[in-house]
Amino acid sequence: MNMSHLAEYIMHDIMHDTSDIAVRSMFGGFGLYHQGVFFGIIADETLYLYTQAPHDHDNVFTYMKKGVPVSLRHYVHIDESFLDDPESAYERIVEAIQESKARSH
């Protein structure tokens, strides 16, 4: 798997090479996992993070399945400027991980 630049940045610079973070190919992009729990998507070098509250707007992750758009309303686009502050980015990613874990229990 050829990891995206954004995935590498998140893994190394934001999450400091935490071994609990895994990146897997999916949706033509990459899924982000923490201890097996899916919490984020990278598609076209765009980050989408899990949030408990579903969203109905254009900022949710959408992919095509058999020619039909499918929206994952709990995965919301995160503006790239948020990555300019590694501490805030780390906190938001941890929040997404915690919310996603709460959902899976």
C-alpha positions, 0 to 999 in steps of 0.5 A: 500500500502506498500511503498518502502524504496526509496519512503519513503526516497524521501518523508521524507528525500529529499522532507521533508514530503511535503504534495503535494507529493503522491505515488501511486501503478503502473507498479508493482512499484510506481508512484510519483505525485506532486499536481496530476502531474505524475513526477517519477517512482520507480520500483525495488527500482530504481528511474526514473524521468521525463525529457522533452527530450525523450531518446532512450537509455537503461536508460529509464523506460520499463515495459511489457504489454501483453508480449511486452516491452513498454518504457516510453522515458521521464522517465530516470533512476537516478543513486542512488548515486545522492541521496547521496546529498539531496540538489542536489536530491531535485533540480533534483526532483523539475526540474522533477516536473516543466518539467512534469507540463509544459508538462501537460499544 
